[in-house]
Amino acid sequence: MRAFIFPGQGSQYIGMGKELHDTYAEAREIFEEVDEALGQNLSKLMMEGEADDLNLTENTQPALMAVSLAVMRVLERQGGIVLRDTVDFAAGHSLGEYSALTAVRSFNVPQAASLLRLRGQAMQRAVPVGKGSMAAILGLEIDEVREIALNASSRAGPGETCESANDNSPGQIVVSGHKGAVAKAIELATEKGAKRAIELPVSAPFHSKLMKPAEEEMRERLDAEQIDIPSVPIVANVTAEAVEDPEEIRKLLVQQVTGTVRWRESVLWMKEQGVTEMIELGAGKVLTGLVRRIDRDIATLNAETPAQIDELLTKLKG
């Protein structure tokens, strides 16, 4: 059994998508669809812009989706790949869940681009710059980090909160919340024996209760959106289990804004169902690395460049 997985924020870099754009008409179609949907030359920003502009979350989110879907469309059009005959599950990390849902035809590309633009803007609006923070805690397990976050919340300033945001892999947990509480969590994690505890260069405290205003914005928008039955089941961040019902998908996407990204559990759940191979489509290979740390028995491959796409097509048709 096989799963396609789609990267999230942190995988972006200037130049991503350029080889795809220059090589495949199908990829150029995707970038043009996204640019038109957003009324912005996002593809030019991705390929030759400034990193500070690309790293604005309202740009990062649709840009990463565009690269993933460009790879997907090349596989379908050039390689003749039919998704439902090729994979058993699809999953994405945070914004990557929208990429996965687009790959399985629950959303179309312009729809996903618009949703991700709003998602990025809503997340940035939810908390004033400088008030929130996130930190990676390396070398401790999820239960230890949850306890640290709870203690940090109680020992930081009045009303300050900190919570686990991403359960990425064994020994790699991200916390999110008020700046003071996250700083306290870094201090406590270091005392607890973490290998590293470092503040992340992000613009907002994603996947925390502080994102509640963004959750409400996304609820309102998603309530008005058409969501179709996915061609293959999606493994949701919030539940770490497969979902196919459009109304359940809608609900989970809303919850995802403030909820923990349960990536480690999602990978293990797919393995329990019989998945032996996970293929990352899009920029970089962050998820490929996480899967290897979660379970080395799962075979991994990433496809972003034309050479990697050719390698993947040979494997899928072999």
C-alpha positions in Angstrom: 0.0 0.0 0.0 1.1 3.5 -0.8 0.4 7.1 0.3 1.1 10.5 -1.3 2.1 13.1 1.3 2.2 16.9 0.9 4.6 19.4 2.6 3.7 22.3 4.8 5.2 25.6 5.9 9.0 25.5 6.3 9.6 23.7 3.0 9.6 26.9 0.9 12.6 28.4 -0.8 13.2 30.9 -3.6 13.5 29.1 -6.9 11.0 26.4 -6.0 8.9 25.3 -9.0 11.2 26.9 -11.6 12.4 23.6 -13.1 8.8 22.4 -13.2 7.7 25.6 -14.9 10.5 25.5 -17.4 10.0 21.8 -18.3 6.3 21.1 -18.3 3.3 22.9 -19.8 1.2 21.1 -17.3 3.1 22.7 -14.4 2.8 26.2 -16.0 -0.9 25.7 -16.2 -1.1 25.2 -12.4 1.0 28.3 -11.7 -1.1 30.3 -14.1 -4.3 29.1 -12.4 -3.0 30.1 -9.0 -1.7 33.5 -10.2 -5.1 34.2 -11.7 -7.1 33.1 -8.7 -5.0 35.3 -6.4 -4.6 38.3 -8.8 -0.9 38.2 -8.1 2.2 37.0 -9.9 2.9 34.5 -7.1 4.9 32.2 -9.5 7.4 34.9 -10.2 7.7 35.6 -6.5 8.4 31.9 -5.8 10.9 31.5 -8.5 12.9 34.8 -8.4 11.5 37.0 -5.6 12.7 37.9 -2.1 12.7 35.3 0.7 11.1 37.7 3.1 8.1 38.1 0.7 7.8 34.4 0.1 8.0 33.7 3.8 4.9 35.8 4.5 2.4 33.1 5.4 -0.3 34.4 3.0 2.2 33.8 0.2 3.9 30.7 1.5 0.7 28.7 1.8 -0.7 28.9 -1.7 2.9 28.8 -3.1 3.7 25.4 -1.6 0.3 24.1 -2.7 1.0 25.3 -6.3 4.3 23.3 -6.4 2.7 20.2 -5.0 -0.1 20.3 -7.5 2.2 21.1 -10.4 4.0 17.8 -9.6 0.6 16.0 -9.3 -0.7 17.3 -12.6 2.5 16.3 -14.4 2.2 12.8 -13.0 -1.4 12.6 -14.2 -1.0 14.2 -17.7 2.5 13.1 -18.6 2.6 9.9 -16.7 -1.0 8.8 -17.0 -1.2 8.2 -13.3 -4.7 7.8 -11.9 -4.6 8.7 -8.2 -7.2 6.3 -6.9 -5.4 3.4 -8.7 -2.0 4.4 -7.4 -2.3 5.3 -3.7 -4.5 4.2 -0.8 -4.3 7.4 1.2 -3.2 11.1 0.9 -2.1 13.3 3.7 -0.6 16.7 4.2 1.2 18.6 7.0 -1.0 21.6 8.0 -1.5 23.7 4.8 -0.4 20.5 3.0 -3.8 19.1 3.9 -5.3 21.5 1.4 -2.8 20.3 -1.2 -3.8 16.7 -0.5 -7.5 17.6 -0.7 -6.9 19.3 -4.1 -4.9 16.3 -5.4 -7.9 14.0 -4.5 -10.4 16.4 -6.2 -12.2 17.6 -3.0 -11.1 21.2 -4.0 -10.0 22.6 -7.4 -6.8 24.5 -7.7 -8.2 28.1 -7.8 -10.4 27.3 -4.8 -7.5 25.9 -2.8 -5.3 28.9 -3.6 -8.0 31.3 -2.5 -8.7 29.3 0.7 -5.0 29.2 1.6 -4.5 33.0 0.9 -7.4 33.6 3.4 -6.0 31.1 5.8 -2.6 32.8 5.8 -4.1 36.3 6.2 -6.5 35.2 8.9 -3.7 33.5 10.9 -1.6 36.7 10.6 -4.5 38.9 11.7 -5.3 36.7 14.7 -2.4 37.7 16.8 -0.4 41.0 16.6 3.2 40.5 15.5 5.5 40.0 18.5 2.8 38.7 20.8 3.0 35.1 19.8 5.8 32.6 19.2 6.6 29.0 18.4 9.5 26.8 19.4 10.9 23.4 18.4 11.7 21.1 21.3 14.1 18.4 20.2 15.0 15.2 22.2 11.8 15.0 24.3 8.6 13.0 23.7 5.1 14.4 23.2 3.9 13.7 26.8 6.9 15.4 28.3 6.4 18.4 26.1 2.7 18.6 26.9 3.6 18.7 30.6 6.3 21.4 29.9 3.7 23.5 28.0 1.2 23.2 30.8 3.8 24.3 33.4 5.0 27.1 31.2 1.5 28.4 30.9 1.0 28.4 34.6 4.4 30.0 35.3 4.4 32.7 32.6 2.5 36.0 32.9 -1.2 36.2 33.6 -3.3 34.8 30.8 -0.3 33.5 28.9 -0.7 30.1 27.3 1.5 27.5 25.6 0.6 24.2 24.0 1.9 21.5 21.7 1.3 22.5 18.1 3.0 19.9 15.9 3.8 16.3 16.9 6.2 15.9 14.0 8.2 12.8 14.9 9.7 11.1 18.0 11.8 13.8 19.6 10.6 16.7 17.5 7.7 18.6 18.9 6.7 22.2 18.3 5.0 24.4 20.9 3.0 27.5 20.2 1.5 30.3 22.2 2.2 33.7 23.9 5.8 34.8 23.5 6.5 34.8 27.3 5.0 31.3 27.8 6.9 29.9 24.9 10.2 31.4 26.3 9.3 29.7 29.6 8.8 26.4 27.8 12.2 26.7 26.2 13.7 27.2 29.6 11.8 24.3 31.1 12.6 22.0 28.2 16.3 22.8 28.5 16.2 22.0 32.2 14.4 18.7 31.4 17.2 17.6 29.1 16.1 18.6 25.6 18.8 18.3 23.0 17.7 21.7 21.7 14.9 24.1 22.4 14.8 27.0 19.9 12.4 29.7 19.0 11.3 29.4 15.4 11.3 32.3 12.9 7.6 32.4 12.3 5.2 35.3 12.1 2.4 33.9 14.3 1.7 31.2 16.9 0.1 28.6 14.5 -2.0 25.7 15.8 -2.7 27.2 19.2 -5.8 28.6 20.9 -4.5 32.1 19.9 -5.6 31.2 16.4 -9.3 31.2 17.5 -10.1 34.3 15.4 -8.6 32.7 12.3 -10.6 29.5 13.1 -13.8 31.5 13.0 -12.8 33.2 9.7 -12.1 29.8 8.2 -15.4 28.4 9.5 -17.4 31.1 7.8 -15.5 30.7 4.5 -15.5 26.9 4.5 -19.2 26.8 5.3 -19.7 28.5 1.9 -17.4 26.2 -0.1 -18.2 23.2 -2.1 -16.2 20.2 -0.9 -16.4 17.0 -3.0 -15.9 13.4 -2.0 -12.2 12.7 -2.2 -11.0 10.1 -4.8 -8.9 8.5 -2.0 -9.3 8.9 1.8 -7.5 11.8 3.4 -5.7 11.2 6.7 -6.6 14.3 8.7 -4.1 16.3 10.9 -6.6 16.7 13.7 -7.7 13.0 14.1 -4.7 11.1 12.6 -7.3 8.9 10.8 -8.8 8.7 7.4 -11.9 10.8 6.4 -14.0 10.8 3.2 -17.2 12.5 4.2 -17.2 16.2 2.9 -19.0 17.5 5.9 -16.5 15.9 8.2 -13.6 17.2 6.1 -15.1 20.7 6.4 -15.3 20.4 10.2 -11.8 19.1 10.6 -10.3 21.8 8.4 -11.8 24.4 10.8 -10.5 22.5 13.9 -7.1 22.2 12.2 -6.4 26.0 12.6 -6.1 25.7 16.4 -5.6 22.0 16.7 -2.3 20.0 17.0 -0.9 18.6 13.8 -0.7 14.9 14.7 1.8 14.0 12.0 3.7 11.2 13.9 0.4 9.5 14.7 -0.9 10.0 11.1 2.1 8.2 9.7 1.8 5.4 12.2 -1.9 5.0 11.6 -1.3 4.6 7.8 1.4 2.0 8.6 -1.1 0.1 10.7 -3.5 0.1 7.7 -0.8 -1.6 5.6 1.0 1.4 4.0 4.6 0.5 3.3 5.6 3.4 1.0 5.1 7.2 1.3 5.9 9.6 -1.5 6.3 13.3 -0.9 5.1 15.6 -3.7 6.3 19.2 -3.8 9.0 21.4 -2.4 11.8 19.9 -0.4 11.9 16.6 1.6 11.0 17.7 5.1 8.2 15.1 5.4 10.4 12.4 3.9 12.8 13.0 6.7 10.1 13.0 9.4 8.7 9.7 8.1 12.2 8.1 8.3 12.5 9.2 11.9 9.0 7.9 12.7 9.5 4.4 11.2 12.5 3.4 9.1 10.5 0.4 7.7 8.4 2.7 5.6 10.0 3.3 2.2 10.2 7.0 1.2 10.7 9.0 -2.0 10.3 12.7 -2.8 9.3 14.1 -6.2 9.9 17.8 -7.0 12.3 18.0 -10.0 11.9 16.6 -13.5 14.5 14.0 -12.7 12.7 12.9 -9.5 9.4 12.8 -11.4 10.9 10.5 -14.0 12.3 8.3 -11.3 8.9 8.2 -9.6 7.1 7.4 -12.8 9.5 4.5 -13.6 8.8 3.1 -10.1 5.0 3.5 -10.3 4.9 1.8 -13.7 7.5 -0.8 -12.9 
